Amino acid sequence: MDGRTIFLLAALAGGAILPVQVALNTLLRRYIGEPMQVTFISYLAGTLASLTICFAARYPLPASTSLAQTSWWMWIGGCLGTLYVWSTIFATPKIGAALTLALTIAGQMIAALFLDHYGAIGLAKYPASPIRIVGVVLVVLGVSFVAYVKRGLRHNLIL
């Protein structure tokens, strides 16, 4: 296994976990009610899990000087994550887990292509080459196939 393989497997495993998270949060919504309440519970459980792992691994607390060097906008990642989790809890009961995640992946790919191309938010620049654009278009086309609904003789595609 080369040095890159572990990162590829970690990303793949992270992707495989998302549908399980969506299913669990959607199930929890049946008992709790509002998507934002379930989002809070999900983040609370995640926070407790993160704290447990950090303490078990004996990771030191970040130095106050390191924290002081950050900009305020660097802290909104958690807020964006909250919106992501909420959107999946909100959408999944109405459009299903597969379509919810397919649209999520398409949105991620489109946004990532722009972020990579411009090297935004401190990322390394990876130009939006024609082949990368074709790859994202194929993802969007794949979403359209996932969204395919057969109703009598009428067929609906997103595209």
Order of alpha helices (4+ residues) and beta strands (2+ residues): alpha-alpha-alpha-alpha-alpha-alpha-beta-beta
